[in-house]
Amino acid sequence: GVDGFRVDAVPYLIEREGTNCENLPETHDILKRFRRMVDQDYPGRVLLAEANQWPEEVVEYFGTDADPEFHMCFNFPVMPRLYMSLKKEDTTSIREIMERLPAIPAFGQWVTFLRNHDELTLEMVTDDERAFMYAAYAPDTRMKINVGIRRRLAPLLDNDRRRVELLTTVLLALPGSPILYYGDEIGMGDDLSLADRNGVRTPMQWNAGMSGGFSTATPDQCFFPPIGDAVYGYGRVNVQSQEQDPSSLLKWTSRQLELRRRHPAFAVGDLSFVDTDNPAILAFTRRTDDETLLIVSNFAGNAQSVHLNLEQFAGRVPVTLAGASPFPAIGETPYAMILGKYDYYWLRLN
């Protein structure tokens, strides 16, 4: 009855004395058998690996075209760098980690995400970067857990709609299949009074009724009580109210997903970063034989000017994906653009 199965902590499936029990050959042997069973008995189902490691190690869990393991693997290292780039107003680290992604089998796909049911893990960053992230995003000690930060997307970004939209558009545009954590599409908050990772696992807020429509039980009778504060509480933040508001975060997210579906280059296009003269601007193309998309994002909290090296596309006209508004044609010289704070453009090069 399921379409996909996420396998937890894959590198530690097998334990063997005298080893750190990580990435053992015996684990891969079992995973190959697992994949053969799924392909034979449950065709069309997807296996997703959770392996919180560097890309060069994770790629082994795809297997090969001849001897496959997982269809998909999480791309953990890119996620903290999205937040780090936002605070530093410097996107260099995003480019560096994406350029480290190794080739994967033809059937495979990376999975990208902004948040999930665990903490925002900081295992795949340096000690200095980890200290920076804690200072920037976890000023309250209750926000820290294990080697990470237990906060949802909206609270992490100070409930700033522009920043939420910016990171979401980058997530949707980078290579890989994006995963949205339930509630982030409406801007749900978290509950730091709950122990462990449970602060980001509160009930989905469907409406303003009893317990947010998640249960007929009163909030105090729920296993985890729904968020009830004045900012993120279900009386204010819920699916029903946002479905009726064309300008809501839910409606915006729906429109972005539909826009993404219309352009296969987002799913299967090659990635090429575009050189710029401003580190706050992340620019890249996604290309197939049928179309070339240009994604430009401003990670700075104020307006920025930038020149893009687009000479290979000289003569083409950038057109916005939403609204089909044409921009000036690309010439032989660096292409000038101005973006507002946390602004972005999704363009097709006609």
N, C-alpha and C positions, 0 to 999 in steps of 0.2 A: 503493500500500500504506500510506499514512499517513492519519490523520484530520485532522491539522493541520500547518501549516507556519509556523514562526517566522522572520520576516525580520529579519536583523540590521542594526543601525545604519541604519534606513530613511531618516532625513533627509539622509544623505550619499550616496545612491545615484548621483546624477549630479554630475559635476564640471564647472564652467564658469569659465574664466579671468576674473579681476576680481571674483569673489564669494567668500564663505566656504564655498560649496558646500553650504549648509544650507537645507533646505526650498524647493528650487527648483521652479518650475512644471513643468519637464521631468520631475522625479521623480514628481510627481502624475500626469502624463500616462501614464507607464509603469505606475504602480500601478493606474490605472483599467483599462488593457488587461490587466494581470495578473489582476485580479478578474474581468473578463468571461470570460477564458479558463478560470479555475477554475470559475466558475458553470456554464459551458457544457459543459466536458469532464469535470469532476470534482465534480459536485453533492454537497453534503453535507460537503465539506471546509471547514476553517476556516483563515483567514489571520490571523496574529497579528503585530502590529507592535511592534518594539523601538525606541522613540523616547524617549531619556532627556531629556525636556524638560518644561516647565511644561504643565499641562492645557490651557491656552488655545491652545498651539501643537500639542500632540499631537492634539487633536480634529479637526484638518484631515485626519488620516490615516484617519479613518473614511469620509471622503467624504460623500455625501448619499444620501438614499433613492433619488433618481433616478439618481445617478452614484456608486455605492459604490466604496470602496477596501478597507480591512481590516474584517473582522468584529469584531476585538478589538484593543485596545491596552493595553500595560502602564501601570499607574498608578504611576510611579516616585516622585513626591514624598511619597506617604503613608508609604512604607516606613521611611525614616530617622526620621520623626516618631513612629512607634510606639516605637522604641528610646529616642528622646530623652525622650518622655513618661514612660517607665518610670523612667529615671534622675532626672528632675526631679520626678517625682510630680505632674505637671501635664499634663493632656490638652488644653489649649487649642489647641496647634498642630495636633492631629488634626482637631478641629472646623473650624479655619480652612481647612486645605487641602482637606478634603472639601466644604466649602461653596463652594469655588472651582471644583469640577468643572462644566464646561459641559454643556448638553444634548447628547445624541448621537443619531444616527439610530435608528429603531425596531429595526433589525436588530443594532445594535451592543451591545457589552458591554466594560466595563473589566476588566482582569485585575489582581488584587492578589497580593502575595507577601511573604514575610518574608526569604527568602534565595534565591540562585540560584548558577549556576556561575561568576559573576564576583564582584567585590568588592561589599561593601555600599556603594553609591555615595553620596557626599556632595556631589554637584554641585548638588543642588536644595535647599541650605540656605545660610544666611548664613555669613560668615567666623567669627563668634562661635560660631554653632551647630556649625560644623565643628570648631573647636578644642575645644568641649565634648565632642563625640562621640569625638574622638581620645583625649582624657584619660579618658573614661569607659569606652571599649571597646577601646582599642588601646594599653595601657601599654607593650607591647614594640614597638619600632620595626619588627620583622619582620612585624607585623600590618598595617602600612600599605602600600598600593600605589595608584599613580595618585592619584585623589582619592577614596579610600575605604578600607575595612577588609576584609582577606581572612580572614574567620573564618566558621565555620558557626554555626548557630542555637544549639546547646547550649553550645559554649564561650563564645559571646558573652554568654550569660546565666548563666555560671558553673555550668552543668549543673544549674540550679535548676528542678526539675520544675514548680513552681507558676508560675514566670514563663514557662516554655515553653508551658504550657497556657493561661495568660492571653492571650499574644500570638496563639496559634493560634485561640482562640475569637473574638478580635476580628477576625482575618483572615477567618474563616469567616462572620462576621456582617455585616461592612461590605458595601456594594454592590460588585458585581463578581464574577467567577469566580475563586476562589482557586486558586493553583498552589502545590503543595508540592514542595520540592526533594528529590530522592531522598536517603534516609538521615536526613533530619530527623525522619521519623515514628518512628524508633527511637532518636534522640539521638546520631547519629554525630558524631565529632570531626573535627579537621583536622590537617594536618601542615605546620607552619611551616618545616620543613627543605627542603620542595620549593620550587622557584623559581616566580616569577610567580604566576598564579592557581591553580596546580596543587595548592596545599595543601588546597583544598576540592573537589578532583576525584578523590579516592582511590576505590578499588574499593568497590562496595556490599558490605555485610557480611551475607551470607545465613545463615551458620552458623558454628560454631566449628571447622570443619575446615580443610583446607589453603587458605590465602589467603582465608579467610572464605567459602569456597564460590564465590567469583567466578571462580577459575581453578584448574586442576589444577597449574599452575606454582607453584614455591615463591615466597614473597614477594619475595625478592631478584631473581627473574626477571621479575616483573610490570613492565609499563611504568612504572606508579606503584605503589609497595608499599602494601598495605593497612595501615590503622592497627593497631598492635600494642601500644600502651601499656596500662598497668594500668587506666586509667579508661575510655577510649573504644575500646580494642582489640576485634577481632572475637571474641576468646575470651569477652568479657563482654557486648558489645553486638552483637546479631545478630538477624535476623528469626526464625529457628527458635526460639530460646529465648523471645522475646517473644510469639510466637504461642501458646505453652503457658502463659503467665502472664496471667490475667485483669486484673491490675492494671498491666500494662506500658504504656509510652507508646504502643506500636503499637496495642494493643487499645483504649486510650482514644481515640486518633485515629480509629480505625475507627468507634467508637461516635458520636463527634461528627459525623463525615461522614454517617453514616446518619441521625442526628437532623436534620441540615441538609436532607437530601434529602426528609424527610417534610413540610417546611414551605416551600412555594414562595415565601413572602414573603422568604426569605433570598436568593433568586435574582432576583426581579422586583419586590419591594416597594419603595415609596417610602421614602426616608430622611428622618427628622426628628430633630434633636438635642433632648434634653430638658434644660431649664435646671436646674442644681443649685447648691447653696451650697458645694460642695467641688470644687476643680479637679482633685483626684486621681481623681475618679469620672467615667468616661465613660458617658453614658447616651443611648440613642437608640431610636427605634422603627423597625420595618420593617413597612409596611402594604400590604395588598391589600384588595380588596372583601370577601374572605372571612375575613381574620384580621389581627390586630395583635399583633406581637411586641415585647417590651420587653427590651432588652439593657443590663445594668448591669455595669460592670467597675471594679475597684479597682486603680489603678496604683501604689498606695503599699505600702511594705514593712511596714506595720502596719495593724491594724484601723481602719476609718473609718466615721463616721456621716455620713449625707447626707439632705437633703430634696429630693425631686424635684417639679418642677412638672407634675403630671399631672391638673390640674383638668378638662381636656377629656375625660378618661376616667372621671369621677366615676361611681361605681356599679359599675364593672367590678371583677372579681376577678383578680389576677395568679396564674397557675398555672405551676409549673415545667414545662418541656418534658420533662425527664427525671424521671420519678417522679410527675408530675401532683399535686404538693403545693400546696394553695391557700395564698395569703398573705392578710392582711387586705384587705378591700375598699378601693378608692380613694375618698377623700372630696373635699370642696371645698378642704381645706387641703393644704399641701405634704405629700407622702407620705414618711414616715420609713423609712429602711433602715439596717442595719448590715452591713458586709461585712468579712470577715477579710482578712488581707494577701494581695494578688494574687488576691482572690476574684472571682467573677463569677456572674451569674444570667442564664439564658435563660428568659424568661417569655412566656406568652401571656395577653393580657388578655381574659378571658371575660366 
